[in-house]
């Protein structure tokens, strides 16, 4: 064997060894041209295909990227994700008179409700004068009044758009009142008890609400405009007992038109939602005229300034809990454009607790408890609402 033949044989052996080593270590082989026919793939059998030794995992192509991953990839760093134009504020357990969120477009919500309130007051009237401390010339009249109020109402809300809704509410009211009078300085200890009651349609309310903004972050603001019609029997239309000067039938309405403008805010801060609002109610004056032989003239009931605030907390997907405070300042009443010295502003403050539970996809049940913290506020107030969406 010549030297050249030996060199050729040696090169062939080395090339064969290198090719064998490359195949054993998984070096990729060139893919067949597109024109070549490839064998058809077998249908999946439910078992994972075993991976051959040295075979690399295929990387996901553009079509394999999920929409969520694609959205995350295109979202600018340092910016919160933008909400859709139709995003709505989160639902909370309602404890105030107006709901926190608007009705969706072309959706009707019927909300039957029942409310019970208990109010009790005690007034001490001194008829006479005090000679020295603890010695009274005359007599002391102690009068206590207890009133039970039951209100059954049906409210309806309809979404004209996702940010504008109209609403109406018709209440039916039953009230019973017991007045007890006891003169302390007289010889007898007899108590005079006077009972009165009344039932019928109350004042009908209607209005609209509009969501002012659609923020990606921050609070939601909603403006409202409501009107109350004097449809219920008022205090000037019920009979009076001339002996006691007390009403023999309790009124169910105010007797005056009222217009209310308000602004509410909801600020989501997961898992809580903070909310609050302010409103102003204009009670429109009217000429009452002569009632029961007395000429009242023109009466202008005091306007009302109201504010409230609270916090809602989601317990799970179906239940939520809320706590809040509502405060109203009722102005003085004017008779024939004059204020009387014994008429003062009235302050009504109520501490509220409530919870909401989602019974069905379109039905919730809301229960709230109000506890009066001022003298003019009801002692206890229980409200049950069952809104149903259609």
C-alpha positions in Angstrom: 0.0 0.0 0.0 1.4 3.3 -1.1 1.6 6.3 1.1 -1.2 8.1 -0.8 -3.5 5.1 -0.4 -2.8 5.0 3.3 -3.6 8.7 3.7 -6.9 8.3 1.7 -7.9 5.4 3.9 -7.1 7.3 7.1 -9.2 10.3 6.0 -12.2 8.0 5.2 -11.9 6.4 8.7 -11.7 9.8 10.5 -14.7 11.1 8.5 -16.8 8.0 9.3 -15.9 8.4 13.0 -16.9 12.1 13.1 -20.2 11.4 11.4 -21.0 8.6 13.8 -20.2 10.8 16.8 -22.3 13.7 15.5 -25.3 11.5 15.1 -24.9 10.1 18.6 -24.8 13.6 20.2 -28.1 14.8 18.4 -26.7 17.3 15.9 -29.7 18.4 13.8 -29.8 17.2 10.3 -31.0 19.5 7.5 -34.8 19.6 7.1 -36.1 18.1 3.9 -37.1 20.5 1.2 -40.7 21.7 1.1 -41.1 19.9 -2.3 -40.4 16.5 -0.7 -43.3 14.4 0.4 -43.4 13.8 4.2 -45.3 11.0 5.9 -48.7 11.8 7.4 -48.9 12.3 11.1 -50.8 9.8 13.2 -53.9 11.0 15.0 -53.4 11.6 18.8 -54.2 8.6 21.0 -54.5 10.4 24.3 -51.0 9.3 25.4 -48.0 11.6 25.3 -45.5 10.9 22.5 -42.2 9.8 24.0 -39.4 12.3 23.3 -36.5 10.9 21.6 -33.0 11.2 23.0 -31.4 14.5 21.9 -34.7 15.9 20.5 -35.2 19.6 21.4 -38.7 21.0 22.4 -40.3 23.1 19.7 -40.6 26.8 20.6 -44.2 28.3 20.5 -44.9 30.1 17.2 -46.8 33.4 16.9 -50.1 31.5 16.6 -49.4 29.6 19.8 -49.2 32.8 22.0 -52.4 33.2 24.1 -54.3 36.5 24.0 -53.6 37.1 27.7 -49.8 36.7 27.1 -50.0 38.9 24.0 -51.9 41.6 26.0 -49.3 41.5 28.8 -46.5 41.7 26.2 -48.0 44.8 24.6 -49.0 46.6 27.9 -46.7 49.5 28.7 -44.6 49.0 31.8 -45.6 51.1 34.8 -49.2 51.8 33.6 -52.3 50.2 35.0 -54.4 48.2 32.6 -57.0 50.4 30.9 -60.7 49.6 31.6 -63.2 49.1 28.9 -65.5 52.1 28.1 -68.4 50.1 29.6 -66.7 49.3 32.9 -69.0 49.8 35.9 -68.2 50.5 39.6 -68.2 47.4 41.9 -71.4 46.4 43.6 -71.7 46.9 47.4 -74.3 46.2 50.0 -76.7 49.2 49.8 -77.4 50.9 53.1 -78.5 54.3 51.9 -81.7 55.3 50.1 -80.1 55.4 46.6 -78.2 52.5 45.1 -74.5 52.7 44.5 -74.3 51.6 40.9 -76.4 52.3 37.8 -78.7 50.0 35.9 -77.2 48.6 32.7 -78.6 49.7 29.3 -82.0 48.2 28.4 -82.3 46.5 31.8 -85.3 46.9 34.1 -84.9 46.4 37.9 -87.9 46.0 40.1 -87.2 46.4 43.8 -89.9 45.5 46.3 -88.9 46.7 49.8 -90.1 46.7 53.4 -89.1 49.0 56.1 -89.9 49.1 59.8 -88.9 52.0 62.1 -89.5 52.7 65.8 -89.4 56.2 67.2 -89.8 57.2 70.8 -89.6 60.6 72.4 -90.2 62.0 75.9 -91.0 65.6 76.5 -91.3 67.4 79.9 -93.4 70.6 79.9 -93.3 73.0 82.9 -96.4 75.0 83.3 -95.6 77.5 86.2 -92.4 78.9 87.5 -89.5 77.9 89.8 -89.4 79.7 93.2 -86.0 78.3 94.2 -84.1 75.4 92.8 -86.1 72.1 93.2 -89.3 74.0 94.2 -91.8 74.4 91.3 -95.0 76.4 91.5 -97.4 74.9 89.0 -97.3 71.4 87.5 -95.0 69.3 85.3 -96.5 67.5 82.4 -94.6 64.4 81.1 -95.5 63.2 77.7 -94.0 60.2 75.9 -94.8 59.4 72.3 -94.0 56.0 70.6 -94.5 55.6 66.9 -94.3 52.4 64.7 -94.0 52.9 61.0 -94.3 50.2 58.3 -93.4 51.1 54.7 -94.0 48.7 51.8 -92.7 50.2 48.5 -92.1 49.2 44.9 -89.2 50.9 43.1 -88.4 50.6 39.4 -85.2 51.6 37.6 -84.5 51.4 33.9 -81.1 51.9 32.2 -81.5 54.2 29.2 -77.7 53.9 28.6 -74.9 52.3 30.6 -74.4 55.7 32.3 -78.0 57.1 32.6 -81.0 55.6 34.3 -84.5 56.7 35.3 -86.3 55.6 38.5 -89.6 55.8 40.3 -90.8 54.7 43.7 -94.4 54.3 45.2 -94.7 53.7 48.9 -97.6 52.4 51.0 -97.4 53.5 54.7 -99.0 52.3 57.9 -98.3 54.2 61.1 -99.5 53.7 64.7 -98.7 56.1 67.6 -99.3 56.0 71.3 -99.1 59.2 73.4 -99.0 59.0 77.1 -99.5 62.1 79.3 -98.9 62.1 83.1 -99.0 65.3 85.3 -96.5 64.7 88.1 -97.6 67.3 90.6 -101.3 66.4 90.7 -102.9 64.2 93.4 -103.7 61.3 91.1 -101.2 59.2 89.3 -103.5 58.4 86.3 -102.0 58.4 82.9 -103.9 59.6 79.9 -103.2 57.4 76.8 -104.1 58.5 73.3 -103.8 56.2 70.3 -103.8 57.1 66.6 -103.0 55.4 63.3 -103.2 55.9 59.6 -102.4 54.1 56.3 -102.4 54.8 52.7 -100.2 55.8 49.7 -97.3 58.0 50.6 -95.4 60.6 48.5 -94.4 59.2 45.1 -90.8 59.8 44.0 -89.2 59.9 40.6 -85.9 61.0 39.1 -82.8 60.2 37.1 -79.1 59.4 37.8 -76.1 59.9 35.5 -72.5 58.6 35.9 -70.3 61.6 35.2 -66.9 59.9 34.5 -65.4 56.6 33.4 -62.0 56.5 35.2 -59.3 53.9 34.7 -58.3 54.6 38.3 -59.9 56.7 41.0 -63.4 57.4 42.1 -66.7 57.1 40.2 -68.9 60.1 40.4 -72.7 60.0 39.9 -75.1 62.9 39.8 -78.8 62.6 40.7 -81.9 64.7 40.4 -85.1 63.6 42.2 -88.6 65.0 42.8 -91.2 64.1 45.4 -94.9 64.7 44.7 -97.4 65.4 47.6 -99.6 62.4 46.8 -99.9 61.2 50.4 -102.4 62.5 52.9 -100.6 65.3 54.8 -100.8 66.8 58.3 -103.1 69.6 57.1 -105.7 67.1 55.9 -106.1 64.8 58.9 -108.6 65.5 61.7 -107.6 67.0 65.1 -109.0 66.1 68.5 -110.0 69.5 70.0 -109.7 68.2 73.6 -106.1 67.0 73.3 -105.0 69.0 70.2 -103.6 65.7 68.8 -104.1 64.1 65.4 -106.7 61.4 65.4 -105.3 60.1 62.1 -101.6 60.0 61.2 -100.4 61.6 57.9 -98.6 59.6 55.2 -97.2 62.5 53.2 -95.4 65.9 53.7 -97.9 68.0 51.8 -95.2 69.8 49.8 -93.3 69.3 46.5 -89.6 68.7 47.0 -86.7 68.6 44.5 -83.4 67.0 45.5 -80.0 67.3 43.7 -77.1 65.0 44.8 -73.6 63.8 44.1 -72.2 60.4 45.1 -68.7 58.9 44.8 -67.4 55.4 44.9 -63.7 54.6 45.3 -62.7 51.0 44.8 -59.7 49.9 46.8 -59.6 46.1 46.5 -61.0 44.3 48.5 -62.9 47.3 49.9 -65.0 50.1 48.3 -65.3 53.5 49.9 -68.4 55.6 49.2 -70.1 58.8 50.2 -72.4 61.5 49.0 -74.0 64.9 49.6 -77.4 66.2 48.6 -79.6 69.3 49.0 -83.4 69.0 49.1 -85.5 72.1 48.3 -89.0 71.9 49.9 -91.2 74.2 47.9 -93.4 76.6 49.9 -97.2 76.8 49.3 -100.2 78.6 50.6 -102.0 76.2 52.9 -104.9 78.5 53.7 -107.5 77.8 56.4 -107.4 74.3 58.0 -109.6 73.3 61.0 -110.7 76.9 61.5 -107.1 78.3 61.5 -105.5 80.3 58.8 -101.9 79.0 58.3 -101.1 81.2 55.4 -97.9 80.5 53.4 -95.7 77.8 54.9 -92.1 77.2 53.7 -90.8 74.0 55.2 -87.1 74.0 55.9 -84.7 72.7 53.3 -82.5 69.6 54.0 -78.8 69.3 53.7 -77.6 65.6 53.8 -74.3 63.9 53.7 -73.2 60.3 54.2 -70.2 58.1 54.0 -69.3 54.4 54.4 -67.3 51.4 53.4 -68.2 48.2 51.7 -66.3 44.9 51.9 -66.7 41.9 49.6 -66.8 38.7 51.7 -66.9 36.3 48.6 -68.4 36.3 45.1 -71.9 36.4 46.5 -71.9 38.2 49.8 -70.8 41.7 50.9 -71.0 43.8 54.0 -71.3 47.6 54.5 -71.1 50.1 57.3 -71.9 53.8 57.1 -73.3 57.0 58.6 -76.0 59.3 57.3 -76.6 62.8 58.7 -79.4 65.3 57.7 -79.8 68.9 58.8 -83.4 70.1 58.4 -83.7 73.9 58.4 -86.3 76.0 60.2 -89.9 76.3 59.0 -91.1 79.7 58.0 -94.8 80.8 58.3 -95.7 83.9 56.3 -92.0 84.6 55.8 -91.3 84.7 59.6 -89.3 82.4 61.8 -90.7 81.6 65.3 -88.4 81.7 68.3 -89.2 78.2 69.5 -88.5 76.6 66.1 -84.9 75.3 65.7 -83.0 73.2 63.2 -83.5 69.5 63.4 -80.5 67.0 63.2 -81.1 63.4 62.2 -78.1 61.1 62.4 -78.2 57.3 61.8 -75.5 54.7 62.0 -76.1 52.0 59.4 -75.0 48.4 58.9 -76.0 46.2 56.0 -75.2 43.1 54.0 -76.1 41.8 50.5 -76.3 38.2 49.2 -76.8 37.1 45.6 -79.6 34.6 45.5 -79.7 34.1 41.8 -78.0 35.5 38.7 -80.6 38.3 38.6 -81.8 38.5 42.2 -80.1 40.0 45.3 -81.3 40.3 48.9 -80.2 43.3 50.9 -80.8 43.8 54.6 -79.8 46.9 56.6 -80.0 48.1 60.2 -80.1 51.7 61.2 -79.5 53.0 64.8 -80.4 56.5 65.7 -77.6 58.6 67.2 -79.5 61.9 67.5 -82.7 62.7 69.4 -84.7 63.3 66.2 -83.6 60.1 64.5 -85.6 56.8 64.7 -84.4 54.5 67.4 -84.3 51.5 65.2 -84.8 51.1 61.4 -84.8 47.8 59.5 -84.9 47.7 55.7 -85.3 44.7 53.4 -84.8 45.1 49.7 -85.0 42.4 47.0 -83.9 43.9 43.6 -84.7 41.7 40.5 -83.3 42.4 37.1 -85.1 41.7 33.8 
